[in-house]
Amino acid sequence: MIQKLTVFSFALAMSANCMAQANGGISTQMLQSIQKNQSMSRTERALANAIAANSIDNLAKNHANASELDTHFSIETPSQSITDQKSSGRCWMFSGMNVLRANFAKQTDSLTVDFSQAYLFFYDQLEKANLFLQGVIDCADKPLDDQRVQFFFKNPLNDGGTFCGVADLADKYGLVPKSVMPESYSSDNTARMSRLISSKLREQGLQLRKMVADKKKASTIQEEKTRMLGLIYKMLAMTIGEPPSEFTYTFRTKNGKATGEARRFTPKSFFQEVVGEPLNGSFIMVMNDPRRPYHKTYEVEYDRHTYDGHNWKYLNLPMDEIEQLAIASLKDGRKLYSSYDVGKMLDRQRGYGDTENFDYGALFGTTFEMDKAQRISTFESGSTHAMTLTAVDLDAQGHAKKWKVENSWGSSWGQQGCMIMSDRWFREYMFRLVVNKKYVPAELLRMSEQKPVMVMPEDPLFQDDQDL
Protein backbone atom coordinates (compact mmCIF):
# COMPACT_ATOMS: atom_id res chain seq x y z
CA MET A 1 0.00 0.00 0.00
CA ILE A 2 2.80 2.39 0.93
CA GLN A 3 4.59 1.54 -2.32
CA LYS A 4 1.42 2.24 -4.35
CA LEU A 5 0.95 5.58 -2.60
CA THR A 6 4.54 6.48 -3.34
CA VAL A 7 4.15 5.66 -7.03
CA PHE A 8 0.87 7.56 -7.16
CA SER A 9 2.43 10.60 -5.46
CA PHE A 10 5.37 10.56 -7.84
CA ALA A 11 3.03 10.33 -10.86
CA LEU A 12 0.93 13.18 -9.48
CA ALA A 13 4.02 15.31 -8.98
CA MET A 14 5.26 14.56 -12.47
CA SER A 15 1.86 15.42 -13.90
CA ALA A 16 1.79 18.73 -12.04
CA ASN A 17 5.32 19.48 -13.22
CA CYS A 18 4.37 18.78 -16.83
CA MET A 19 1.32 21.02 -16.49
CA ALA A 20 3.49 23.82 -15.09
CA GLN A 21 5.90 23.46 -17.98
CA ALA A 22 3.01 23.43 -20.43
CA ASN A 23 1.56 26.58 -18.88
CA GLY A 24 4.88 28.37 -19.39
CA GLY A 25 5.83 26.84 -22.73
CA ILE A 26 4.48 27.39 -26.24
CA SER A 27 1.49 25.04 -26.48
CA THR A 28 -0.22 24.07 -29.73
CA GLN A 29 -3.07 26.39 -28.87
CA MET A 30 -0.69 29.27 -28.13
CA LEU A 31 1.17 28.71 -31.40
CA GLN A 32 -2.11 28.76 -33.30
CA SER A 33 -3.02 32.02 -31.58
CA ILE A 34 0.35 33.52 -32.52
CA GLN A 35 0.02 32.39 -36.12
CA LYS A 36 -3.62 33.47 -36.51
CA ASN A 37 -2.83 37.13 -37.09
CA GLN A 38 0.23 36.66 -39.26
CA SER A 39 -1.40 37.15 -42.63
CA MET A 40 0.39 39.87 -44.58
CA SER A 41 -0.85 42.53 -46.93
CA ARG A 42 0.81 42.86 -50.33
CA THR A 43 2.85 45.78 -49.00
CA GLU A 44 3.99 43.75 -45.98
CA ARG A 45 4.95 40.79 -48.19
CA ALA A 46 7.04 43.08 -50.37
CA LEU A 47 8.68 44.51 -47.24
CA ALA A 48 9.39 40.99 -45.91
CA ASN A 49 11.02 40.06 -49.21
CA ALA A 50 13.19 43.17 -49.05
CA ILE A 51 14.24 42.49 -45.45
CA ALA A 52 15.12 38.89 -46.24
CA ALA A 53 17.40 39.90 -49.10
CA ASN A 54 19.04 43.06 -47.79
CA SER A 55 20.85 44.62 -44.85
CA ILE A 56 18.42 45.70 -42.14
CA ASP A 57 20.44 48.87 -41.53
CA ASN A 58 20.28 49.83 -45.22
CA LEU A 59 16.51 49.41 -45.24
CA ALA A 60 15.99 51.20 -41.92
CA LYS A 61 18.28 54.11 -42.75
CA ASN A 62 16.48 57.40 -42.43
CA HIS A 63 17.33 59.13 -45.68
CA ALA A 64 15.78 62.34 -44.43
CA ASN A 65 18.67 62.37 -41.95
CA ALA A 66 21.36 61.52 -44.51
CA SER A 67 22.20 65.01 -45.72
CA GLU A 68 25.80 66.19 -45.91
CA LEU A 69 27.35 66.50 -42.48
CA ASP A 70 28.24 69.88 -41.04
CA THR A 71 31.91 69.45 -40.11
CA HIS A 72 32.39 72.91 -38.59
CA PHE A 73 33.07 73.04 -34.84
CA SER A 74 33.20 76.23 -32.83
CA ILE A 75 35.67 74.67 -30.38
CA GLU A 76 38.20 72.18 -31.73
CA THR A 77 41.53 70.93 -30.42
CA PRO A 78 44.51 70.51 -32.80
CA SER A 79 44.25 67.42 -34.98
CA GLN A 80 46.75 64.59 -34.70
CA SER A 81 47.46 61.36 -36.55
CA ILE A 82 44.76 58.68 -36.32
CA THR A 83 45.68 55.36 -34.74
CA ASP A 84 44.44 51.84 -35.47
CA GLN A 85 43.92 49.24 -32.77
CA LYS A 86 43.39 46.54 -35.44
CA SER A 87 41.74 43.34 -34.14
CA SER A 88 42.15 44.08 -30.46
CA GLY A 89 40.06 45.50 -27.62
CA ARG A 90 42.63 48.12 -26.62
CA CYS A 91 40.51 51.18 -27.43
CA TRP A 92 40.95 52.34 -23.80
CA MET A 93 44.73 52.40 -24.23
CA PHE A 94 44.65 54.10 -27.63
CA SER A 95 42.27 56.78 -26.35
CA GLY A 96 44.33 57.32 -23.19
CA MET A 97 47.56 57.65 -25.16
CA ASN A 98 45.86 60.00 -27.62
CA VAL A 99 45.20 62.30 -24.68
CA LEU A 100 48.79 62.00 -23.40
CA ARG A 101 50.42 62.73 -26.75
CA ALA A 102 48.06 65.68 -27.32
CA ASN A 103 49.02 67.06 -23.91
CA PHE A 104 52.70 66.71 -24.78
CA ALA A 105 52.23 68.45 -28.15
CA LYS A 106 50.38 71.31 -26.45
CA GLN A 107 53.04 71.58 -23.77
CA THR A 108 55.95 71.79 -26.22
CA ASP A 109 54.02 73.56 -28.99
CA SER A 110 56.34 72.03 -31.59
CA LEU A 111 57.33 68.46 -30.70
CA THR A 112 55.35 65.31 -31.27
CA VAL A 113 55.61 61.72 -30.11
CA ASP A 114 53.75 58.45 -30.69
CA PHE A 115 53.65 56.10 -27.72
CA SER A 116 54.01 52.34 -27.94
CA GLN A 117 50.76 50.59 -27.13
CA ALA A 118 52.57 47.24 -27.36
CA TYR A 119 54.89 48.22 -24.49
CA LEU A 120 52.15 49.10 -22.03
CA PHE A 121 49.96 46.24 -23.25
CA PHE A 122 52.69 43.75 -22.33
CA TYR A 123 52.61 44.91 -18.73
CA ASP A 124 48.82 45.17 -18.78
CA GLN A 125 48.59 41.48 -19.60
CA LEU A 126 51.26 40.49 -17.07
CA GLU A 127 49.57 42.54 -14.34
CA LYS A 128 46.15 41.09 -15.16
CA ALA A 129 47.63 37.61 -14.94
CA ASN A 130 48.96 38.42 -11.48
CA LEU A 131 45.61 39.98 -10.52
CA PHE A 132 43.92 36.72 -11.47
CA LEU A 133 46.37 34.43 -9.68
CA GLN A 134 46.40 36.52 -6.51
CA GLY A 135 42.62 36.80 -6.63
CA VAL A 136 42.39 33.02 -6.81
CA ILE A 137 44.66 32.75 -3.74
CA ASP A 138 42.62 35.33 -1.85
CA CYS A 139 39.38 33.44 -2.56
CA ALA A 140 40.80 29.92 -2.26
CA ASP A 141 38.72 29.17 0.85
CA LYS A 142 35.51 29.64 -1.16
CA PRO A 143 33.95 26.88 -3.30
CA LEU A 144 34.66 26.84 -7.01
CA ASP A 145 31.07 27.83 -7.80
CA ASP A 146 31.21 30.90 -5.54
CA GLN A 147 30.30 34.06 -7.47
CA ARG A 148 33.60 35.80 -6.76
CA VAL A 149 35.69 32.72 -7.64
CA GLN A 150 33.74 32.36 -10.87
CA PHE A 151 34.37 36.04 -11.60
CA PHE A 152 38.10 35.34 -11.74
CA PHE A 153 37.95 32.01 -13.61
CA LYS A 154 35.39 33.20 -16.15
CA ASN A 155 37.72 35.79 -17.64
CA PRO A 156 41.28 35.50 -16.29
CA LEU A 157 42.70 37.69 -19.06
CA ASN A 158 41.23 40.26 -21.45
CA ASP A 159 42.40 43.21 -23.48
CA GLY A 160 39.66 45.62 -22.41
CA GLY A 161 40.12 48.34 -19.83
CA THR A 162 39.64 51.92 -18.70
CA PHE A 163 41.77 55.03 -18.26
CA CYS A 164 42.46 53.85 -14.70
CA GLY A 165 44.59 51.16 -16.33
CA VAL A 166 46.54 53.69 -18.41
CA ALA A 167 47.23 55.70 -15.24
CA ASP A 168 48.31 52.76 -13.07
CA LEU A 169 50.42 51.12 -15.76
CA ALA A 170 52.14 54.28 -17.05
CA ASP A 171 52.85 55.52 -13.52
CA LYS A 172 54.38 52.14 -12.63
CA TYR A 173 56.20 51.13 -15.83
CA GLY A 174 56.65 54.39 -17.73
CA LEU A 175 56.23 54.80 -21.49
CA VAL A 176 58.32 54.23 -24.61
CA PRO A 177 57.98 55.59 -28.17
CA LYS A 178 56.25 53.42 -30.75
CA SER A 179 59.46 53.29 -32.79
CA VAL A 180 61.24 51.59 -29.86
CA MET A 181 58.62 48.85 -29.43
CA PRO A 182 56.29 48.57 -32.45
CA GLU A 183 53.19 46.41 -32.69
CA SER A 184 53.45 42.67 -33.23
CA TYR A 185 50.94 40.39 -34.91
CA SER A 186 49.61 39.27 -31.53
CA SER A 187 49.28 42.77 -30.12
CA ASP A 188 47.26 43.73 -33.20
CA ASN A 189 45.35 40.42 -33.13
CA THR A 190 44.93 39.49 -29.48
CA ALA A 191 42.34 36.71 -29.53
CA ARG A 192 44.51 33.58 -29.91
CA MET A 193 47.24 34.76 -27.54
CA SER A 194 44.64 35.70 -24.94
CA ARG A 195 42.88 32.32 -25.19
CA LEU A 196 46.09 30.36 -24.76
CA ILE A 197 47.32 32.40 -21.79
CA SER A 198 43.85 32.29 -20.23
CA SER A 199 43.85 28.52 -20.51
CA LYS A 200 47.22 28.31 -18.78
CA LEU A 201 46.12 30.73 -16.06
CA ARG A 202 43.02 28.66 -15.26
CA GLU A 203 45.22 25.60 -14.93
CA GLN A 204 47.60 27.50 -12.67
CA GLY A 205 44.69 28.85 -10.65
CA LEU A 206 43.50 25.33 -9.85
CA GLN A 207 47.01 24.40 -8.74
CA LEU A 208 47.16 27.38 -6.39
CA ARG A 209 43.76 26.52 -4.91
CA LYS A 210 45.05 23.02 -4.19
CA MET A 211 48.15 24.42 -2.50
CA VAL A 212 45.96 26.52 -0.21
CA ALA A 213 43.72 23.53 0.51
CA ASP A 214 46.82 21.47 1.34
CA LYS A 215 47.84 24.11 3.93
CA LYS A 216 51.05 25.09 2.13
CA LYS A 217 52.95 28.06 3.59
CA ALA A 218 52.03 31.46 2.24
CA SER A 219 55.65 32.05 1.21
CA THR A 220 55.69 28.76 -0.71
CA ILE A 221 52.48 29.71 -2.52
CA GLN A 222 53.92 33.11 -3.47
CA GLU A 223 57.10 31.45 -4.77
CA GLU A 224 54.95 29.18 -6.94
CA LYS A 225 52.92 32.14 -8.18
CA THR A 226 56.14 33.92 -9.16
CA ARG A 227 57.26 30.84 -11.07
CA MET A 228 53.91 30.70 -12.86
CA LEU A 229 54.16 34.35 -13.82
CA GLY A 230 57.60 33.62 -15.28
CA LEU A 231 55.92 31.34 -17.82
CA ILE A 232 53.27 33.98 -18.60
CA TYR A 233 56.06 36.55 -19.08
CA LYS A 234 57.75 34.19 -21.54
CA MET A 235 54.54 33.67 -23.52
CA LEU A 236 53.98 37.43 -23.68
CA ALA A 237 57.58 38.07 -24.73
CA MET A 238 57.25 35.52 -27.53
CA THR A 239 54.00 37.03 -28.83
CA ILE A 240 54.28 40.77 -28.13
CA GLY A 241 58.03 41.16 -27.68
CA GLU A 242 60.06 41.81 -24.55
CA PRO A 243 59.86 45.40 -23.30
CA PRO A 244 63.09 47.45 -23.40
CA SER A 245 64.72 48.58 -20.17
CA GLU A 246 66.73 51.34 -21.94
CA PHE A 247 66.61 52.96 -25.36
CA THR A 248 67.90 55.86 -27.43
CA TYR A 249 65.46 58.38 -28.83
CA THR A 250 65.52 61.68 -30.72
CA PHE A 251 62.58 64.04 -30.39
CA ARG A 252 61.17 65.44 -33.62
CA THR A 253 58.99 68.37 -34.60
CA LYS A 254 55.55 67.92 -36.10
CA ASN A 255 57.25 68.25 -39.51
CA GLY A 256 59.56 65.34 -38.72
CA LYS A 257 62.72 67.39 -38.16
CA ALA A 258 65.07 66.08 -35.47
CA THR A 259 65.77 68.39 -32.54
CA GLY A 260 69.23 67.93 -31.11
CA GLU A 261 71.17 64.77 -30.36
CA ALA A 262 69.72 61.36 -29.53
CA ARG A 263 69.27 60.87 -25.81
CA ARG A 264 69.31 57.79 -23.59
CA PHE A 265 66.13 56.99 -21.64
CA THR A 266 64.57 54.38 -19.43
CA PRO A 267 60.79 53.97 -19.73
CA LYS A 268 60.37 55.78 -16.41
CA SER A 269 62.65 58.68 -17.34
CA PHE A 270 60.89 58.98 -20.71
CA PHE A 271 57.54 59.14 -18.90
CA GLN A 272 58.95 61.91 -16.72
CA GLU A 273 60.11 63.77 -19.82
CA VAL A 274 56.85 63.61 -21.77
CA VAL A 275 54.19 63.48 -19.02
CA GLY A 276 56.07 65.05 -16.12
CA GLU A 277 53.87 64.06 -13.18
CA PRO A 278 51.97 60.98 -12.02
CA LEU A 279 48.63 60.54 -13.76
CA ASN A 280 46.94 59.24 -10.61
CA GLY A 281 45.64 62.16 -8.62
CA SER A 282 45.47 64.48 -11.64
CA PHE A 283 41.99 63.52 -12.87
CA ILE A 284 38.53 62.39 -11.89
CA MET A 285 36.28 60.01 -13.78
CA VAL A 286 32.63 60.98 -14.17
CA MET A 287 29.80 58.83 -15.51
CA ASN A 288 26.16 59.20 -16.43
CA ASP A 289 24.17 56.35 -14.89
CA PRO A 290 20.52 57.45 -14.53
CA ARG A 291 19.71 54.31 -12.49
CA ARG A 292 21.65 55.61 -9.50
CA PRO A 293 21.54 58.85 -7.48
CA TYR A 294 23.58 61.67 -8.96
CA HIS A 295 26.41 63.47 -7.12
CA LYS A 296 27.44 60.23 -5.41
CA THR A 297 30.76 58.45 -5.86
CA TYR A 298 30.86 54.77 -6.75
CA GLU A 299 33.66 52.21 -6.96
CA VAL A 300 33.59 48.98 -8.93
CA GLU A 301 35.01 46.15 -6.82
CA TYR A 302 37.86 44.15 -8.42
CA ASP A 303 37.71 46.27 -11.58
CA ARG A 304 41.34 47.30 -11.97
CA HIS A 305 44.35 46.41 -14.08
CA THR A 306 46.92 45.79 -11.37
CA TYR A 307 46.49 44.09 -8.01
CA ASP A 308 48.09 47.04 -6.23
CA GLY A 309 46.34 49.62 -8.42
CA HIS A 310 43.09 51.57 -8.37
CA ASN A 311 39.59 50.24 -8.84
CA TRP A 312 37.37 51.99 -11.33
CA LYS A 313 35.94 54.89 -9.28
CA TYR A 314 33.61 57.56 -10.62
CA LEU A 315 31.32 60.44 -9.72
CA ASN A 316 27.82 59.98 -11.13
CA LEU A 317 26.57 63.17 -12.79
CA PRO A 318 23.69 64.29 -15.00
CA MET A 319 24.59 64.90 -18.62
CA ASP A 320 24.25 68.69 -18.32
CA GLU A 321 27.11 68.80 -15.82
CA ILE A 322 29.24 66.29 -17.74
CA GLU A 323 28.89 68.41 -20.87
CA GLN A 324 30.06 71.52 -19.01
CA LEU A 325 33.19 69.69 -17.84
CA ALA A 326 33.92 68.57 -21.40
CA ILE A 327 33.39 72.06 -22.81
CA ALA A 328 35.69 73.63 -20.21
CA SER A 329 38.49 71.22 -21.11
CA LEU A 330 38.04 71.57 -24.87
CA LYS A 331 38.02 75.37 -24.62
CA ASP A 332 41.50 75.12 -23.12
CA GLY A 333 42.66 72.87 -25.96
CA ARG A 334 42.64 69.65 -23.92
CA LYS A 335 41.31 66.42 -25.41
CA LEU A 336 39.48 63.97 -23.13
CA TYR A 337 39.18 60.21 -22.71
CA SER A 338 35.53 59.27 -23.17
CA SER A 339 33.48 56.11 -23.74
CA TYR A 340 30.25 55.25 -25.52
CA ASP A 341 27.86 52.57 -26.67
CA VAL A 342 29.22 53.14 -30.12
CA GLY A 343 27.23 50.37 -31.83
CA LYS A 344 23.89 52.11 -31.33
CA MET A 345 22.44 54.28 -34.12
CA LEU A 346 25.85 54.65 -35.77
CA ASP A 347 26.13 55.27 -39.48
CA ARG A 348 29.51 53.60 -39.90
CA GLN A 349 29.95 54.69 -43.49
CA ARG A 350 29.69 58.38 -42.58
CA GLY A 351 31.10 58.05 -39.07
CA TYR A 352 28.02 59.76 -37.68
CA GLY A 353 26.05 58.95 -34.55
CA ASP A 354 22.50 60.25 -34.28
CA THR A 355 19.30 58.90 -32.73
CA GLU A 356 17.48 59.51 -36.04
CA ASN A 357 19.92 57.62 -38.27
CA PHE A 358 17.70 54.52 -38.44
CA ASP A 359 13.98 53.88 -38.02
CA TYR A 360 13.87 50.21 -37.05
CA GLY A 361 10.40 50.62 -35.55
CA ALA A 362 8.83 51.71 -38.81
CA LEU A 363 10.54 48.85 -40.66
CA PHE A 364 9.08 46.19 -38.35
CA GLY A 365 5.85 47.93 -37.43
CA THR A 366 6.67 48.40 -33.77
CA THR A 367 8.46 50.80 -31.41
CA PHE A 368 11.63 50.67 -29.30
CA GLU A 369 10.87 52.82 -26.29
CA MET A 370 13.34 51.99 -23.47
CA ASP A 371 15.06 54.98 -21.94
CA LYS A 372 18.76 55.09 -21.02
CA ALA A 373 18.26 53.71 -17.51
CA GLN A 374 16.13 50.83 -18.79
CA ARG A 375 18.62 49.99 -21.51
CA ILE A 376 21.44 49.79 -18.96
CA SER A 377 19.41 47.71 -16.50
CA THR A 378 18.53 45.10 -19.13
CA PHE A 379 22.02 44.81 -20.68
CA GLU A 380 20.72 46.53 -23.81
CA SER A 381 23.28 49.30 -23.53
CA GLY A 382 26.57 50.01 -21.82
CA SER A 383 30.05 51.40 -22.29
CA THR A 384 31.59 49.41 -25.14
CA HIS A 385 34.19 51.64 -26.79
CA ALA A 386 36.57 54.42 -25.75
CA MET A 387 37.33 57.36 -28.05
CA THR A 388 39.08 60.69 -27.63
CA LEU A 389 36.79 63.70 -27.38
CA THR A 390 38.29 66.50 -29.47
CA ALA A 391 35.65 69.08 -30.44
CA VAL A 392 32.24 70.58 -29.70
CA ASP A 393 30.01 72.90 -31.67
CA LEU A 394 28.05 75.38 -29.52
CA ASP A 395 24.96 77.41 -30.36
CA ALA A 396 24.53 81.11 -29.52
CA GLN A 397 23.43 80.22 -25.99
CA GLY A 398 26.50 78.05 -25.37
CA HIS A 399 24.66 74.72 -25.64
CA ALA A 400 26.23 71.80 -27.48
CA LYS A 401 24.86 70.94 -30.90
CA LYS A 402 27.33 68.24 -31.88
CA TRP A 403 30.62 66.64 -30.82
CA LYS A 404 33.63 65.03 -32.46
CA VAL A 405 35.99 62.27 -31.34
CA GLU A 406 39.19 60.73 -32.64
CA ASN A 407 38.59 57.02 -33.10
CA SER A 408 41.17 54.22 -33.25
CA TRP A 409 39.86 52.31 -36.28
CA GLY A 410 42.29 53.78 -38.80
CA SER A 411 42.25 56.98 -40.84
CA SER A 412 40.04 55.57 -43.63
CA TRP A 413 37.08 55.06 -41.29
CA GLY A 414 34.29 57.60 -40.90
CA GLN A 415 35.32 61.27 -41.06
CA GLN A 416 39.02 60.71 -41.81
CA GLY A 417 39.25 58.49 -38.73
CA CYS A 418 36.97 60.65 -36.59
CA MET A 419 33.32 60.36 -35.58
CA ILE A 420 30.78 63.14 -35.37
CA MET A 421 27.80 62.76 -33.03
CA SER A 422 24.71 64.86 -32.48
CA ASP A 423 24.12 66.12 -28.96
CA ARG A 424 20.96 64.00 -28.65
CA TRP A 425 23.03 60.90 -29.49
CA PHE A 426 25.78 62.02 -27.09
CA ARG A 427 23.29 62.28 -24.23
CA GLU A 428 21.85 58.82 -24.86
CA TYR A 429 24.98 56.79 -25.55
CA MET A 430 27.88 58.59 -23.86
CA PHE A 431 28.79 57.09 -20.47
CA ARG A 432 32.23 58.02 -19.19
CA LEU A 433 34.55 61.03 -19.19
CA VAL A 434 38.00 61.51 -17.67
CA VAL A 435 38.61 65.14 -16.75
CA ASN A 436 41.73 66.87 -15.45
CA LYS A 437 40.95 68.25 -12.00
CA LYS A 438 41.74 71.82 -13.00
CA TYR A 439 38.56 71.90 -15.10
CA VAL A 440 36.36 70.53 -12.31
CA PRO A 441 34.50 72.94 -9.97
CA ALA A 442 35.47 72.71 -6.29
CA GLU A 443 32.05 71.38 -5.28
CA LEU A 444 32.32 68.45 -7.70
CA LEU A 445 35.88 67.75 -6.58
CA ARG A 446 34.60 67.56 -3.02
CA MET A 447 31.87 65.14 -4.07
CA SER A 448 34.43 62.95 -5.86
CA GLU A 449 36.32 62.52 -2.57
CA GLN A 450 33.34 61.18 -0.60
CA LYS A 451 33.44 57.57 0.55
CA PRO A 452 32.41 55.53 -2.49
CA VAL A 453 29.50 53.14 -2.66
CA MET A 454 30.89 49.75 -3.66
CA VAL A 455 29.18 48.13 -6.63
CA MET A 456 29.70 44.72 -8.20
CA PRO A 457 31.63 44.20 -11.45
CA GLU A 458 28.79 42.02 -12.78
CA ASP A 459 26.63 45.14 -13.15
CA PRO A 460 25.60 45.61 -16.81
CA LEU A 461 27.21 49.05 -17.07
CA PHE A 462 30.61 48.13 -15.72
CA GLN A 463 32.03 46.32 -18.69
CA ASP A 464 35.56 47.25 -19.72
CA ASP A 465 35.80 49.38 -22.83
CA GLN A 466 36.61 47.18 -25.74
CA ASP A 467 36.10 47.29 -29.47
CA LEU A 468 32.91 45.90 -30.94
Disulfide bonds with the S-S distance in Angstrom:
none
